[in-house]
Amino acid sequence: MAPQHIGERSLGRGTRLDPRFRRVVQDIATLSWGLLAVSDAPMLALAVPSDGWRQDLPILLWDRWLAPHEQGSRDLCASVSVGPALDALCVAADELFMLLQAARICPAEATGISIVTDGTGVALIADMPVAETADAGWLLALAGHHGRAATMLPMADDGIWALLRCEAEGASIH
């Protein structure tokens, strides 16, 4: 997804974001960090809006082997203890979708838009992970320098996204 514009500020690496947009994106990162911590998953994908995917889950966790973990996602969504955090994450996803519509970045009828986050950073993609077919290669394609993801908030420098980016760019990891 090529960088888009939100008002006078562009959506992409090294740019300033509209304060409302930045707040929502930071809320998504913070809430995701908590959900990732209790699920022991390195990344999650979030539907934007929260009911925008065909499956009945608003999130999809990625396990330590970088494979989608649908059962773990179902278990997390069914957990009473994380219900309020998951509800708040869905509200933030829906607010982000309204901001994207207001900025004319995506049409009202758009479906399948996703966010990928490591709990620190947030990347927007015009794609949807499918548990049966998505794998580490899907994440690798997103993280690469010419990937399909538009970074809204930088990912952790020492996290899985940084490793995927190095792999996608052919860099050596020591």
Secondary structure as GFF3:
##gff-version 3
##sequence-region A 1 174
A	DSSP	beta_strand	4	6	.	.	.	ID=ss1
A	DSSP	beta_strand	9	11	.	.	.	ID=ss2
A	DSSP	alpha_helix	19	39	.	.	.	ID=ss3
A	DSSP	beta_strand	43	48	.	.	.	ID=ss4
A	DSSP	beta_strand	59	62	.	.	.	ID=ss5
A	DSSP	beta_strand	68	69	.	.	.	ID=ss6
A	DSSP	alpha_helix	70	78	.	.	.	ID=ss7
A	DSSP	alpha_helix	83	102	.	.	.	ID=ss8
A	DSSP	beta_strand	113	117	.	.	.	ID=ss9
A	DSSP	beta_strand	122	125	.	.	.	ID=ss10
A	DSSP	alpha_helix	136	143	.	.	.	ID=ss11
A	DSSP	beta_strand	150	153	.	.	.	ID=ss12
A	DSSP	alpha_helix	160	168	.	.	.	ID=ss13
###
